[in-house]
C-alpha cells in the first residue's frame, strides 16, 4: 500500500540530481515509519493469536 508508491518515486529520481538527496531523505523517513507500523501490527496480531489460542 505504501511501499510501492515510495519505491516508484525513488526509482523516478536521478540519484545524482540536486533533488535526489531530498527525495531519498523523504523516502527513508516514510519507509521507516511504515516499517514500524507493520512491525507493531504483526506483534499485535501475534498477541491476539496467542490469546485466542488459549
PQR file of N, CA, C, O and H, with PARSE charges and radii, in Angstrom:
ATOM      1  N   UNK A   1       0.831  -1.187   0.000 -0.4000 1.5000
ATOM      2  CA  UNK A   1       0.000   0.000   0.000 -0.0000 2.0000
ATOM      3  C   UNK A   1       0.874   1.249   0.000  0.5500 1.7000
ATOM      4  O   UNK A   1       0.635   2.181  -0.769 -0.5500 1.4000
ATOM      5  N   UNK A   2       1.858   1.265   0.840 -0.4000 1.5000
ATOM      6  CA  UNK A   2       2.680   2.477   0.925 -0.0000 2.0000
ATOM      7  C   UNK A   2       4.047   2.313   0.290  0.5500 1.7000
ATOM      8  O   UNK A   2       4.628   3.289  -0.187 -0.5500 1.4000
ATOM      9  H   UNK A   2       2.052   0.508   1.464  0.4000 1.0000
ATOM     10  N   UNK A   3       4.568   1.102   0.276 -0.4000 1.5000
ATOM     11  CA  UNK A   3       5.916   0.913  -0.246 -0.0000 2.0000
ATOM     12  C   UNK A   3       6.003   1.092  -1.749  0.5500 1.7000
ATOM     13  O   UNK A   3       6.986   1.645  -2.242 -0.5500 1.4000
ATOM     14  H   UNK A   3       4.096   0.309   0.663  0.4000 1.0000
ATOM     15  N   UNK A   4       5.009   0.644  -2.485 -0.4000 1.5000
ATOM     16  CA  UNK A   4       5.081   0.735  -3.948 -0.0000 2.0000
ATOM     17  C   UNK A   4       5.144   2.190  -4.413  0.5500 1.7000
ATOM     18  O   UNK A   4       6.012   2.514  -5.224 -0.5500 1.4000
ATOM     19  H   UNK A   4       4.210   0.195  -2.085  0.4000 1.0000
ATOM     20  N   UNK A   5       4.275   3.076  -3.945 -0.4000 1.5000
ATOM     21  CA  UNK A   5       4.420   4.479  -4.366 -0.0000 2.0000
ATOM     22  C   UNK A   5       5.758   5.087  -3.942  0.5500 1.7000
ATOM     23  O   UNK A   5       6.348   5.873  -4.683 -0.5500 1.4000
ATOM     24  H   UNK A   5       3.570   2.812  -3.286  0.4000 1.0000
ATOM     25  N   UNK A   6       6.233   4.723  -2.751 -0.4000 1.5000
ATOM     26  CA  UNK A   6       7.536   5.230  -2.314 -0.0000 2.0000
ATOM     27  C   UNK A   6       8.642   4.733  -3.239  0.5500 1.7000
ATOM     28  O   UNK A   6       9.516   5.501  -3.641 -0.5500 1.4000
ATOM     29  H   UNK A   6       5.754   4.085  -2.149  0.4000 1.0000
ATOM     30  N   UNK A   7       8.599   3.452  -3.571 -0.4000 1.5000
ATOM     31  CA  UNK A   7       9.608   2.880  -4.463 -0.0000 2.0000
ATOM     32  C   UNK A   7       9.537   3.494  -5.851  0.5500 1.7000
ATOM     33  O   UNK A   7      10.571   3.765  -6.461 -0.5500 1.4000
ATOM     34  H   UNK A   7       7.889   2.828  -3.244  0.4000 1.0000
ATOM     35  N   UNK A   8       8.333   3.717  -6.357 -0.4000 1.5000
ATOM     36  CA  UNK A   8       8.176   4.329  -7.682 -0.0000 2.0000
ATOM     37  C   UNK A   8       8.736   5.741  -7.710  0.5500 1.7000
ATOM     38  O   UNK A   8       9.389   6.133  -8.677 -0.5500 1.4000
ATOM     39  H   UNK A   8       7.492   3.497  -5.862  0.4000 1.0000
ATOM     40  N   UNK A   9       8.486   6.501  -6.662 -0.4000 1.5000
ATOM     41  CA  UNK A   9       9.011   7.866  -6.581 -0.0000 2.0000
ATOM     42  C   UNK A   9      10.529   7.844  -6.546  0.5500 1.7000
ATOM     43  O   UNK A   9      11.186   8.632  -7.226 -0.5500 1.4000
ATOM     44  H   UNK A   9       7.955   6.183  -5.877  0.4000 1.0000
ATOM     45  N   UNK A  10      11.080   6.944  -5.755 -0.4000 1.5000
ATOM     46  CA  UNK A  10      12.534   6.847  -5.650 -0.0000 2.0000
ATOM     47  C   UNK A  10      13.155   6.402  -6.970  0.5500 1.7000
ATOM     48  O   UNK A  10      14.214   6.899  -7.355 -0.5500 1.4000
ATOM     49  H   UNK A  10      10.546   6.304  -5.202  0.4000 1.0000
ATOM     50  N   UNK A  11      12.516   5.483  -7.656 -0.4000 1.5000
ATOM     51  CA  UNK A  11      13.048   4.982  -8.924 -0.0000 2.0000
ATOM     52  C   UNK A  11      13.029   6.041 -10.019  0.5500 1.7000
ATOM     53  O   UNK A  11      13.837   5.988 -10.947 -0.5500 1.4000
ATOM     54  H   UNK A  11      11.656   5.079  -7.344  0.4000 1.0000
ATOM     55  N   UNK A  12      12.118   6.998  -9.920 -0.4000 1.5000
ATOM     56  CA  UNK A  12      11.977   8.011 -10.963 -0.0000 2.0000
ATOM     57  C   UNK A  12      12.972   9.161 -10.825  0.5500 1.7000
ATOM     58  O   UNK A  12      13.076   9.998 -11.722 -0.5500 1.4000
ATOM     59  H   UNK A  12      11.462   7.041  -9.167  0.4000 1.0000
ATOM     60  N   UNK A  13      13.696   9.209  -9.721 -0.4000 1.5000
ATOM     61  CA  UNK A  13      14.590  10.341  -9.469 -0.0000 2.0000
ATOM     62  C   UNK A  13      16.036   9.944  -9.768  0.5500 1.7000
ATOM     63  O   UNK A  13      16.477   8.845  -9.432 -0.5500 1.4000
ATOM     64  H   UNK A  13      13.611   8.529  -8.993  0.4000 1.0000
ATOM     65  N   UNK A  14      16.749  10.847 -10.397 -0.4000 1.5000
ATOM     66  CA  UNK A  14      18.175  10.641 -10.642 -0.0000 2.0000
ATOM     67  C   UNK A  14      18.922  10.850  -9.324  0.5500 1.7000
ATOM     68  O   UNK A  14      18.845  11.936  -8.749 -0.5500 1.4000
ATOM     69  H   UNK A  14      16.390  11.740 -10.669  0.4000 1.0000
ATOM     70  N   UNK A  15      19.643   9.835  -8.831 -0.4000 1.5000
ATOM     71  CA  UNK A  15      20.322   9.979  -7.543 -0.0000 2.0000
ATOM     72  C   UNK A  15      21.406  11.052  -7.550  0.5500 1.7000
ATOM     73  O   UNK A  15      21.769  11.566  -6.492 -0.5500 1.4000
ATOM     74  H   UNK A  15      19.705   8.953  -9.298  0.4000 1.0000
ATOM     75  N   UNK A  16      21.918  11.391  -8.705 -0.4000 1.5000
ATOM     76  CA  UNK A  16      22.966  12.409  -8.781 -0.0000 2.0000
ATOM     77  C   UNK A  16      22.406  13.827  -8.852  0.5500 1.7000
ATOM     78  O   UNK A  16      23.161  14.797  -8.786 -0.5500 1.4000
ATOM     79  H   UNK A  16      21.623  10.974  -9.564  0.4000 1.0000
ATOM     80  N   UNK A  17      21.090  13.951  -8.985 -0.4000 1.5000
ATOM     81  CA  UNK A  17      20.496  15.286  -9.104 -0.0000 2.0000
ATOM     82  C   UNK A  17      20.431  15.968  -7.742  0.5500 1.7000
ATOM     83  O   UNK A  17      20.595  15.337  -6.698 -0.5500 1.4000
ATOM     84  H   UNK A  17      20.477  13.163  -9.039  0.4000 1.0000
ATOM     85  N   UNK A  18      20.189  17.267  -7.786 -0.4000 1.5000
ATOM     86  CA  UNK A  18      20.066  18.034  -6.547 -0.0000 2.0000
ATOM     87  C   UNK A  18      18.841  17.597  -5.757  0.5500 1.7000
ATOM     88  O   UNK A  18      18.845  17.640  -4.527 -0.5500 1.4000
ATOM     89  H   UNK A  18      20.056  17.780  -8.635  0.4000 1.0000
ATOM     90  N   UNK A  19      17.805  17.182  -6.450 -0.4000 1.5000
ATOM     91  CA  UNK A  19      16.568  16.747  -5.802 -0.0000 2.0000
ATOM     92  C   UNK A  19      16.684  15.322  -5.254  0.5500 1.7000
ATOM     93  O   UNK A  19      15.878  14.919  -4.416 -0.5500 1.4000
ATOM     94  H   UNK A  19      17.801  17.147  -7.449  0.4000 1.0000
ATOM     95  N   UNK A  20      17.668  14.562  -5.712 -0.4000 1.5000
ATOM     96  CA  UNK A  20      17.812  13.170  -5.306 -0.0000 2.0000
ATOM     97  C   UNK A  20      17.988  12.997  -3.813  0.5500 1.7000
ATOM     98  O   UNK A  20      17.400  12.091  -3.221 -0.5500 1.4000
ATOM     99  H   UNK A  20      18.324  14.889  -6.393  0.4000 1.0000
ATOM    100  N   UNK A  21      18.781  13.843  -3.200 -0.4000 1.5000
ATOM    101  CA  UNK A  21      19.002  13.756  -1.754 -0.0000 2.0000
ATOM    102  C   UNK A  21      17.742  14.035  -0.964  0.5500 1.7000
ATOM    103  O   UNK A  21      17.472  13.365   0.033 -0.5500 1.4000
ATOM    104  H   UNK A  21      19.259  14.578  -3.681  0.4000 1.0000
ATOM    105  N   UNK A  22      16.972  15.010  -1.395 -0.4000 1.5000
ATOM    106  CA  UNK A  22      15.728  15.348  -0.698 -0.0000 2.0000
ATOM    107  C   UNK A  22      14.708  14.226  -0.829  0.5500 1.7000
ATOM    108  O   UNK A  22      14.015  13.892   0.132 -0.5500 1.4000
ATOM    109  H   UNK A  22      17.191  15.555  -2.204  0.4000 1.0000
ATOM    110  N   UNK A  23      14.619  13.645  -2.024 -0.4000 1.5000
ATOM    111  CA  UNK A  23      13.679  12.540  -2.234 -0.0000 2.0000
ATOM    112  C   UNK A  23      14.089  11.347  -1.385  0.5500 1.7000
ATOM    113  O   UNK A  23      13.239  10.696  -0.777 -0.5500 1.4000
ATOM    114  H   UNK A  23      15.182  13.916  -2.804  0.4000 1.0000
ATOM    115  N   UNK A  24      15.394  11.051  -1.336 -0.4000 1.5000
ATOM    116  CA  UNK A  24      15.878   9.929  -0.530 -0.0000 2.0000
ATOM    117  C   UNK A  24      15.576  10.155   0.948  0.5500 1.7000
ATOM    118  O   UNK A  24      15.156   9.222   1.631 -0.5500 1.4000
ATOM    119  H   UNK A  24      16.085  11.580  -1.830  0.4000 1.0000
ATOM    120  N   UNK A  25      15.779  11.367   1.459 -0.4000 1.5000
ATOM    121  CA  UNK A  25      15.507  11.661   2.864 -0.0000 2.0000
ATOM    122  C   UNK A  25      14.029  11.469   3.182  0.5500 1.7000
ATOM    123  O   UNK A  25      13.686  10.909   4.223 -0.5500 1.4000
ATOM    124  H   UNK A  25      16.120  12.126   0.903  0.4000 1.0000
ATOM    125  N   UNK A  26      13.157  11.927   2.300 -0.4000 1.5000
ATOM    126  CA  UNK A  26      11.718  11.744   2.493 -0.0000 2.0000
ATOM    127  C   UNK A  26      11.354  10.274   2.417  0.5500 1.7000
ATOM    128  O   UNK A  26      10.569   9.784   3.230 -0.5500 1.4000
ATOM    129  H   UNK A  26      13.436  12.383   1.454  0.4000 1.0000
ATOM    130  N   UNK A  27      11.918   9.566   1.448 -0.4000 1.5000
ATOM    131  CA  UNK A  27      11.668   8.129   1.298 -0.0000 2.0000
ATOM    132  C   UNK A  27      12.065   7.388   2.569  0.5500 1.7000
ATOM    133  O   UNK A  27      11.299   6.575   3.085 -0.5500 1.4000
ATOM    134  H   UNK A  27      12.555   9.964   0.788  0.4000 1.0000
ATOM    135  N   UNK A  28      13.251   7.668   3.064 -0.4000 1.5000
ATOM    136  CA  UNK A  28      13.755   6.967   4.240 -0.0000 2.0000
ATOM    137  C   UNK A  28      12.882   7.237   5.458  0.5500 1.7000
ATOM    138  O   UNK A  28      12.561   6.316   6.209 -0.5500 1.4000
ATOM    139  H   UNK A  28      13.874   8.328   2.645  0.4000 1.0000
ATOM    140  N   UNK A  29      12.500   8.485   5.657 -0.4000 1.5000
ATOM    141  CA  UNK A  29      11.645   8.838   6.795 -0.0000 2.0000
ATOM    142  C   UNK A  29      10.311   8.102   6.720  0.5500 1.7000
ATOM    143  O   UNK A  29       9.869   7.508   7.704 -0.5500 1.4000
ATOM    144  H   UNK A  29      12.760   9.233   5.048  0.4000 1.0000
ATOM    145  N   UNK A  30       9.677   8.139   5.567 -0.4000 1.5000
ATOM    146  CA  UNK A  30       8.372   7.493   5.407 -0.0000 2.0000
ATOM    147  C   UNK A  30       8.479   5.976   5.476  0.5500 1.7000
ATOM    148  O   UNK A  30       7.620   5.325   6.070 -0.5500 1.4000
ATOM    149  H   UNK A  30      10.035   8.621   4.767  0.4000 1.0000
ATOM    150  N   UNK A  31       9.519   5.406   4.879 -0.4000 1.5000
ATOM    151  CA  UNK A  31       9.679   3.954   4.883 -0.0000 2.0000
ATOM    152  C   UNK A  31       9.879   3.442   6.301  0.5500 1.7000
ATOM    153  O   UNK A  31       9.284   2.434   6.682 -0.5500 1.4000
ATOM    154  H   UNK A  31      10.217   5.935   4.397  0.4000 1.0000
ATOM    155  N   UNK A  32      10.708   4.119   7.085 -0.4000 1.5000
ATOM    156  CA  UNK A  32      10.952   3.697   8.471 -0.0000 2.0000
ATOM    157  C   UNK A  32       9.661   3.777   9.276  0.5500 1.7000
ATOM    158  O   UNK A  32       9.371   2.876  10.063 -0.5500 1.4000
ATOM    159  H   UNK A  32      11.191   4.938   6.776  0.4000 1.0000
ATOM    160  N   UNK A  33       8.886   4.838   9.092 -0.4000 1.5000
ATOM    161  CA  UNK A  33       7.630   4.970   9.825 -0.0000 2.0000
ATOM    162  C   UNK A  33       6.697   3.806   9.501  0.5500 1.7000
ATOM    163  O   UNK A  33       6.151   3.181  10.410 -0.5500 1.4000
ATOM    164  H   UNK A  33       9.122   5.569   8.453  0.4000 1.0000
ATOM    165  N   UNK A  34       6.511   3.510   8.218 -0.4000 1.5000
ATOM    166  CA  UNK A  34       5.597   2.429   7.852 -0.0000 2.0000
ATOM    167  C   UNK A  34       6.154   1.059   8.205  0.5500 1.7000
ATOM    168  O   UNK A  34       5.383   0.124   8.419 -0.5500 1.4000
ATOM    169  H   UNK A  34       6.955   4.018   7.480  0.4000 1.0000
ATOM    170  N   UNK A  35       7.464   0.919   8.270 -0.4000 1.5000
ATOM    171  CA  UNK A  35       8.049  -0.332   8.728 -0.0000 2.0000
ATOM    172  C   UNK A  35       7.730  -0.548  10.207  0.5500 1.7000
ATOM    173  O   UNK A  35       7.448  -1.671  10.623 -0.5500 1.4000
ATOM    174  H   UNK A  35       8.090   1.679   8.096  0.4000 1.0000
ATOM    175  N   UNK A  36       7.773   0.515  10.996 -0.4000 1.5000
ATOM    176  CA  UNK A  36       7.389   0.413  12.403 -0.0000 2.0000
ATOM    177  C   UNK A  36       5.910   0.044  12.539  0.5500 1.7000
ATOM    178  O   UNK A  36       5.547  -0.769  13.388 -0.5500 1.4000
ATOM    179  H   UNK A  36       8.002   1.428  10.658  0.4000 1.0000
ATOM    180  N   UNK A  37       5.070   0.635  11.713 -0.4000 1.5000
ATOM    181  CA  UNK A  37       3.640   0.303  11.743 -0.0000 2.0000
ATOM    182  C   UNK A  37       3.437  -1.178  11.433  0.5500 1.7000
ATOM    183  O   UNK A  37       2.673  -1.852  12.123 -0.5500 1.4000
ATOM    184  H   UNK A  37       5.365   1.296  11.023  0.4000 1.0000
ATOM    185  N   UNK A  38       4.102  -1.685  10.418 -0.4000 1.5000
ATOM    186  CA  UNK A  38       3.984  -3.113  10.074 -0.0000 2.0000
ATOM    187  C   UNK A  38       4.480  -4.002  11.205  0.5500 1.7000
ATOM    188  O   UNK A  38       3.867  -5.028  11.499 -0.5500 1.4000
ATOM    189  H   UNK A  38       4.724  -1.137   9.857  0.4000 1.0000
ATOM    190  N   UNK A  39       5.577  -3.625  11.839 -0.4000 1.5000
ATOM    191  CA  UNK A  39       6.125  -4.421  12.936 -0.0000 2.0000
ATOM    192  C   UNK A  39       5.168  -4.456  14.113  0.5500 1.7000
ATOM    193  O   UNK A  39       4.912  -5.522  14.670 -0.5500 1.4000
ATOM    194  H   UNK A  39       6.076  -2.792  11.600  0.4000 1.0000
ATOM    195  N   UNK A  40       4.641  -3.309  14.495 -0.4000 1.5000
ATOM    196  CA  UNK A  40       3.698  -3.245  15.616 -0.0000 2.0000
ATOM    197  C   UNK A  40       2.435  -4.027  15.292  0.5500 1.7000
ATOM    198  O   UNK A  40       1.902  -4.729  16.151 -0.5500 1.4000
ATOM    199  H   UNK A  40       4.850  -2.443  14.042  0.4000 1.0000
ATOM    200  N   UNK A  41       1.954  -3.914  14.071 -0.4000 1.5000
ATOM    201  CA  UNK A  41       0.761  -4.655  13.660 -0.0000 2.0000
ATOM    202  C   UNK A  41       0.998  -6.156  13.743  0.5500 1.7000
ATOM    203  O   UNK A  41       0.117  -6.895  14.184 -0.5500 1.4000
ATOM    204  H   UNK A  41       2.387  -3.343  13.372  0.4000 1.0000
ATOM    205  N   UNK A  42       2.158  -6.614  13.332 -0.4000 1.5000
ATOM    206  CA  UNK A  42       2.472  -8.043  13.407 -0.0000 2.0000
ATOM    207  C   UNK A  42       2.547  -8.514  14.854  0.5500 1.7000
ATOM    208  O   UNK A  42       2.087  -9.612  15.167 -0.5500 1.4000
ATOM    209  H   UNK A  42       2.873  -6.014  12.974  0.4000 1.0000
ATOM    210  N   UNK A  43       3.111  -7.714  15.729 -0.4000 1.5000
ATOM    211  CA  UNK A  43       3.195  -8.079  17.148 -0.0000 2.0000
ATOM    212  C   UNK A  43       1.809  -8.138  17.764  0.5500 1.7000
ATOM    213  O   UNK A  43       1.512  -9.058  18.526 -0.5500 1.4000
ATOM    214  H   UNK A  43       3.485  -6.822  15.474  0.4000 1.0000
ATOM    215  N   UNK A  44       0.961  -7.176  17.447 -0.4000 1.5000
ATOM    216  CA  UNK A  44      -0.419  -7.183  17.959 -0.0000 2.0000
ATOM    217  C   UNK A  44      -1.174  -8.395  17.425  0.5500 1.7000
ATOM    218  O   UNK A  44      -1.921  -9.030  18.169 -0.5500 1.4000
ATOM    219  H   UNK A  44       1.203  -6.429  16.828  0.4000 1.0000
ATOM    220  N   UNK A  45      -0.994  -8.721  16.163 -0.4000 1.5000
ATOM    221  CA  UNK A  45      -1.657  -9.898  15.588 -0.0000 2.0000
ATOM    222  C   UNK A  45      -1.185 -11.170  16.280  0.5500 1.7000
ATOM    223  O   UNK A  45      -1.993 -12.058  16.552 -0.5500 1.4000
ATOM    224  H   UNK A  45      -0.387  -8.205  15.559  0.4000 1.0000
ATOM    225  N   UNK A  46       0.093 -11.270  16.566 -0.4000 1.5000
ATOM    226  CA  UNK A  46       0.620 -12.433  17.277 -0.0000 2.0000
ATOM    227  C   UNK A  46       0.034 -12.515  18.676  0.5500 1.7000
ATOM    228  O   UNK A  46      -0.344 -13.597  19.125 -0.5500 1.4000
ATOM    229  H   UNK A  46       0.750 -10.549  16.345  0.4000 1.0000
ATOM    230  N   UNK A  47      -0.047 -11.390  19.368 -0.4000 1.5000
ATOM    231  CA  UNK A  47      -0.637 -11.377  20.707 -0.0000 2.0000
ATOM    232  C   UNK A  47      -2.095 -11.814  20.658  0.5500 1.7000
ATOM    233  O   UNK A  47      -2.540 -12.580  21.512 -0.5500 1.4000
ATOM    234  H   UNK A  47       0.259 -10.511  19.003  0.4000 1.0000
ATOM    235  N   UNK A  48      -2.839 -11.340  19.676 -0.4000 1.5000
ATOM    236  CA  UNK A  48      -4.245 -11.748  19.529 -0.0000 2.0000
ATOM    237  C   UNK A  48      -4.346 -13.242  19.245  0.5500 1.7000
ATOM    238  O   UNK A  48      -5.235 -13.911  19.772 -0.5500 1.4000
ATOM    239  H   UNK A  48      -2.478 -10.717  18.982  0.4000 1.0000
ATOM    240  N   UNK A  49      -3.461 -13.766  18.432 -0.4000 1.5000
ATOM    241  CA  UNK A  49      -3.456 -15.192  18.128 -0.0000 2.0000
ATOM    242  C   UNK A  49      -3.177 -16.005  19.386  0.5500 1.7000
ATOM    243  O   UNK A  49      -3.837 -17.015  19.630 -0.5500 1.4000
ATOM    244  H   UNK A  49      -2.738 -13.223  18.004  0.4000 1.0000
ATOM    245  N   UNK A  50      -2.215 -15.577  20.177 -0.4000 1.5000
ATOM    246  CA  UNK A  50      -1.878 -16.298  21.409 -0.0000 2.0000
ATOM    247  C   UNK A  50      -3.039 -16.263  22.386  0.5500 1.7000
ATOM    248  O   UNK A  50      -3.354 -17.282  23.000 -0.5500 1.4000
ATOM    249  H   UNK A  50      -1.679 -14.757  19.979  0.4000 1.0000
ATOM    250  N   UNK A  51      -3.681 -15.117  22.543 -0.4000 1.5000
ATOM    251  CA  UNK A  51      -4.835 -15.004  23.444 -0.0000 2.0000
ATOM    252  C   UNK A  51      -5.975 -15.888  22.953  0.5500 1.7000
ATOM    253  O   UNK A  51      -6.624 -16.553  23.761 -0.5500 1.4000
ATOM    254  H   UNK A  51      -3.425 -14.289  22.045  0.4000 1.0000
ATOM    255  N   UNK A  52      -6.228 -15.908  21.672 -0.4000 1.5000
ATOM    256  CA  UNK A  52      -7.313 -16.721  21.124 -0.0000 2.0000
ATOM    257  C   UNK A  52      -7.000 -18.212  21.217  0.5500 1.7000
ATOM    258  O   UNK A  52      -7.910 -19.034  21.330 -0.5500 1.4000
ATOM    259  H   UNK A  52      -5.701 -15.368  21.017  0.4000 1.0000
ATOM    260  N   UNK A  53      -5.750 -18.553  21.169 -0.4000 1.5000
ATOM    261  CA  UNK A  53      -5.333 -19.951  21.200 -0.0000 2.0000
ATOM    262  C   UNK A  53      -5.543 -20.570  22.568  0.5500 1.7000
ATOM    263  O   UNK A  53      -5.819 -21.765  22.675 -0.5500 1.4000
ATOM    264  H   UNK A  53      -5.011 -17.885  21.077  0.4000 1.0000
ATOM    265  N   UNK A  54      -5.416 -19.768  23.614 -0.4000 1.5000
ATOM    266  CA  UNK A  54      -5.556 -20.279  24.987 -0.0000 2.0000
ATOM    267  C   UNK A  54      -6.951 -20.586  25.273  0.5500 1.7000
ATOM    268  O   UNK A  54      -7.272 -21.027  26.376 -0.5500 1.4000
ATOM    269  H   UNK A  54      -5.191 -18.797  23.528  0.4000 1.0000
TER
END
